[in-house]
Amino acid sequence: MASPLADRIRPMTLDEAVGQKHLLAKGAPLRNIIESGIIPNLIFYGPSGTGKTTVANIIAAATNKKLCKLNGTNASIADIRGIVAQIDTVAAPDGILLYLDEIQYFNKKQQQSLLEYIENGSITLIASTTENPYFYIYSAVLSRCTVFEFKTVSPEETAPAVKRAFDFMARDMNCELQIEDGVINHISYACGGDVRKSVNTVELLCLSSDMPKPGEKRIITLENAKLISQKTSMRYDKDGDEHYDLLSAFQKSMRGSDPDAAVHYLGRILAANDLPSACRRLMVCACEDVGLAYPMIIPIVHSAVEIALKVGLPEARIPLADAVILVATSPKSNTGYNAINSAMADIEKGNYGPIPRNLQNKHFDGEDATVKGQFYEYPHDYPNRWLKQQYLPDILKDTTYYEYGDNKHEQAAKEYWDKIKKL
């Protein structure tokens, strides 16, 4: 059974590798380390299809150490023991280079079992992960490794790999290919920076194209490329970094008053069918970032979310887009957000006291009360429905949590209350 095309044409040298110029260009740090021949323990962190395994294989080929490979999704302690048993034997006289893919799936005990050997150099560890290593990798292992971040490959950097894949397929199928304009560009963009996915899309596209008559070329159409690559661009693991990065970009774009970016990220979330996350972030942003600058936005956004949840996708995109644009283009105020955070911080520190007697529910005072009676004054009995009386507990009576924002709505409220309180 033939391996996927991406494995068959995997680059063999650093110069053939696609992307990651910040790590692999002449003079870049990781390239200098590799070319020195002295390989430390390394962790490669980044999205799938960005070259982590390729670079690990290139390193392995350049070392005299025995290469062992494990995958965190299915490896066990027994597999680790089997590798450790080879140390200082004829099978591995110069030590072992262990490539551990998806290390985030190793539990703490499995990771700890490697510590002694990566500490004394018997095992050189190269681990890869698609998740943030500072969250998923045991700190003792992390402290003994150098982390390098692999970034999403740009479409311009992906295009040469796509061309190379078409050339390989033409030779492999022993036929000429006629590639319509736009096919290479479409695949380079459609696969979302995942070079492996781009190359394997080329393979599927070639295999699914019509068989040519003798002497004719096999035609690769743009229409078929769009069909094969549809929905392949989305990186979206609901438990992973990509998920939270996308939601973060969505909310920050609304907060930053950029409707174009906000709608773009909304589209990416909905393309992954994650309607609940889009609705939740939208409602949070309306309250947190627009808030008192335009209070009526809260019921408006809530109504849009209700409509979206009732009609479902794909129609849900319409009320959500309306609401997202409204949030992005509305004046902003986080005064309510800051006020409740400050109040909660005091409460968590124990900065609170008994509720003032005038605010308590009506009941009889105890015998130890020196002054009996509630003494609550009803504001509606006074001019302008206001009088000065203490509402905060005694230890907080002069505390200010809420500061008026500089937007039109809050300044109007401030002007009104300044006038009333002077009277």
N, C-alpha and C positions, 0 to 999 in steps of 0.2 A: 504494500500500500504506500503510495507516494506521499511524502510529507507536504504540508502547505507550501505554496510558492515562497512565502516570506522566509521560511527556513532554508529553502534551497538556494536562494540568492542572498543570504545574509552576508553583509560585508565582512571581509577578512582582515582589513587593515583600518587604522584610524582615519586615514584619508578617504576611505570609501564610506565611512559612516555618515549618516544624514543628520543635519542639525547639530545642536549642542556645541556651537562654536565657542561659547563662553567657557566650556570645559575642555574641548578637544582641538581647538585651533592651535597653530604653532605658538608656543610660549604660554599657553593656558595651563592652569595648575594641574588638572587631572592628567593632561597629556605629559607634562613634565615628570609627574610621579611615575606614570607607566613607562616612559622611556628611560627612567633612571634604573629600572630593573629591580628596585627594592619596593615591593608592594606591601603597604600597610593594610590593616583591616579597614574595609570600606563599606559604606552603605549608600546605595543608589536609590534616590527617592524621586518619584515623578509619575505622571500618567502612563498608562499602558501604551505600547507601541512607539516609545520615544528613544529606544536604543539601549536600555539598561542591560538586557541580556546580551546584546551584540557586543557591547564594550567589555562585559565580563568574559565572554568567549575569547575576545582578542587578547585580553590580559592573560587568560589561562594558556593560550597558545604560545605566549612569549616567556613563560616561566617553566622551570624544570620540575615544579611540584606536580604531584598527582592531582588531577582534577576530579572532584566528586561533586555531584549535583543532588540537591534535595529541593522539594517544593513544600512550603509550609502548609499547604492545604491537605496533604496526605502523608507527610513524613511523621515518624514516631521516634520515641526515645531509643527503640531498638535499632532504627536506621542510624541514629547518631552513634550508638555504641559500635555498630559495624564499621563506621568510618574511623572512630577513635582507635579501634583494634588494629588498624593498618599503620598507625604511627610507629616509626622506627623499625619498620620491617622492610624486607626486600621489595614489597609492593610500593612503598612510598619512602625511599631512602632520604629524599630531600624535603620531606614534609608534605602536607596536603593543602591544596587550594580548594576550599569549600564554597561553591556557589549556592546560596540559599535564596531561592525565589519566594516571594510572598512571605517574608519573615513575620509580617504582622499576624499571621495565623498561628505562629508558635506561641504556646503559653509560657508563663514565667519559668516553670520548671524546665521546659525544653530549652529555653534560651540560656538559663543558668548552667545547664549541662555542658555548654560550650566554653564557659568562662575560663577555666583553667588552661585550656588548650590554645585559645586565642591570646591569652596573657603570656604564655611562655613561647609562643611562636610555632608550636607544633602544627597548628592549623591557622592558615590565613583565610579570614572570612571576607567574602564579598556577598553582601546581602542586598536584595532589592525589595522595594515596597512601593505600593501606590498610595499608601496612607502616611500621614505625618509621623515620622519616626519618633518625634519627641513625645507623642501620645501613646504609640503602640509598641515601642521597643523598650525593654527593661533597661533601666538607667545604667546599671553596671556594664551591660554590653555596649550601650551607646557611648559611654565614656571611653571605651577602648577602640572606638571606630571613628573614622572621618566621614562626615556626611556630604554627599554631593547631590545637588538638586538637578534633575533632568527636566527640561521645559518642553511644553507642547511645540511640535515642529511646525513651522510656518508653511503655508501652501507653496510658496516659492522654493523652499528647501525640499519639499516633498516631491515636486514635479520631476526632478532627475531620477528619483527612485521609481516613479511610475513609468517613465520612459524606459528605464533599464528592465523593468518587469515585462513590458510589452516586447522588448527585443528578445528576452529570454523565452517568452512564450512562443514567439514566432519560430525560434530555433527548435524548441521542444516539440512543437506540433508540426514542424517541417512544412511551414507554409508562410506566404507573405501576408502581412496585415495591412489593411487600408483603414486608417484611423481617422474618423471625421474630426473636423475642426471643433475644438472645445472639449473633447473627451478628456484629454490629459488634465486640462485646467479644472474641469468639473470634479474629477476624482480627487485631485489635490486639495480642493476646497471642501468637498463633501464629507471627507473622512475625518474631519475635525482634528488634524494634527497627529493622527495615529498612522504612522508609516506602515506598520504591519497590516492594518486594515486596508490601506490604500493598495498595497501590493496584492493582497488576497482578493480584493475587488477586481483587479486586473485579471487574475486567474479565472474568476467566475465569469467575467465579461467575455473572455476569449472562449471559454468552454460552452457558454450559452449562445454564442453567435451562430448564425446559419452556416451549415457546411457548404463550402464553395464547390462549384463544379471544377473538374480538372482544368488546370491552367489559370484559374481565376483566384483573386485574392479573397481572404476572409475579411468581411467588412465589420468594423467595430463602430456602431452608431451612437450618437449622443443620446438618442432616446433610450436605448438599451442601457447606457451608462447611468442615466438618471433612474431608471427602474431598478437596477441592481444595487445602486448606492443609496437609495432612499432610506431615510431614518438611520443611516450608519454614522452620522456625524455627532450624535448626542452622547456625551460622556455624562452619565448620570447614575451614580450609585447612591441610593437614598440613605445609606449609612456612612458614606465616605466624604472626603474633602471636597470633591467636585460638587456635591449636593449643597454643602454649606457655603462654598465659594459663590455659587450661582445665586443662592438666596441672599447672601450678603451684598453682592453686586446689584441685585434687584432693589433692595431697600435703600442702599446708599445712592443709587441713581435717582430714586424718588426724592430722597432727602436733599440731594444736590440739585434738585429742580431741573433735571435733564430728561424731558419726556421721551426723546428718541432712544436713549440708552435704557430707560425704564421699560418701554414697550418691547425693546429687543430682548431683554432678560425675561420679561413676562412670556414672550413667545417661546423661548428656550425651555422654560419651566413647563409650559402647557404642552410643548412637543413631547415632553417626557411623561405626559398624562398625570402630572403631580398637581392637580387642581387644589387639594387642601392646603398645600404649602403656599401656593400663590395667594390664596384667600387670606390665610393667617397673616402673612407678612404685609399684605396690603392694609388690613385693618389695624395692625400694630403701627404701621407708618402713619396712617391717618391720625391716630391718637397721639403718637409720640412726637412726630415731626411737624405736623400742621397744627394740631391741637387747638389752642385758644386763639390762634391767629384767624381761624375760620371754623368755629365750633360746629356749624351745621354740616361740615364735611363728614363728621362721624356717622350720623344716621344715613347720609347719602351713600357713603361707601358700604355701610352695612346692608343697605337695600340692594346695591349692585352685587354684593357677594351672595345674598339670598337668591337673587335671580340666577346668578351663575350656577349655584349649586342645584337649583331646581331644573334648569334646562340642560345642564351637563355639557360636556364637550361634544362637538367643536363649537357650538353656539355660545358657550360660556365665555369664549374669548372676547366677545363684543362688549358686554357690560363691564368685564374686568378691564379691558383696554380703556373704556371711558373713565372708569374710576382711577386707574393708574395715571392717566394723563391729568386728571383733575388734581390728584395729590401732588404730582410733580410740578404743576404750574401754580399751585396755591401758595400764598405767603406762609412762612414757616415760623413756628414757635415751639420751643421745648420747655417752656416755663412750668407747665403742669408736670411733665416728666421729672424735671429737676426738683420740684417741690415735694413730690411723693418720695423720691429717692432720699432727700435730706431728712424728711420725717421718719422714714423707715430706718435710716442710719442711727438717728437718736434712739429710736425704740430698741434696736438691736444692741446698742451700747448700754441700755438700762436707763437712759435719760427720759424718764417719765415719772409722773407722780400721781397722787390721788386726783380724781376728777373733782373740780371745784364744786363746793356744796350747792351753788346756785344753778348748776347744770344737772345735778343728780335728779333721778326720778323722785317724785314726792313721797316722802316717808318720814317717820318720826326720828328725831335726833336721839342719839344715845345719851345716857346720863352724864357721860364724860365731856359732852360738847359744851364749851364755855358760852357760845352764842348759838341759840337755837333758832331754827327757821331756815327756809331755803333762800329767800331774798333774790329770786330770779325776776328780772325785769323783762316784760314782754315787748319786743321791739315795735310791734304794730301799734302800740299805745302811744308812741312818740312821733314827733314830726319827722317826715322823710323815712319813717319805719326803721329808725336806727338810734341807738344810744351806746355810749361807751361802757362796756363792762368786760370783765375778764372771762375768757373762754379756755385758754390753755392752763394746764396745771401750774402751780406756783413756781416750780423750778424751771419752767419754760416760758414764763409769762411774757418775756420780752423777745422771744425768738421769732425770727422771720424766715419762713420757708419759701414763700411765693414772692417773686419779684416780677413786676409787670414787664411784659415784652414790649419791644419798640414798634409793634405792628399797629395798624389802625384800630382794630377791635379792642385790644387790651389797653391802648392809650385812651380810648374813649371811656372805658370802664374806670381807668385810673383818674381821669379828669372828673368824672361824675362823683367818685367817692372822696376825692380830695376836697371837692366843693362841699359835699354833705358834712364831712367830718370837721371842716372849718366852721360851719354854721353851728 
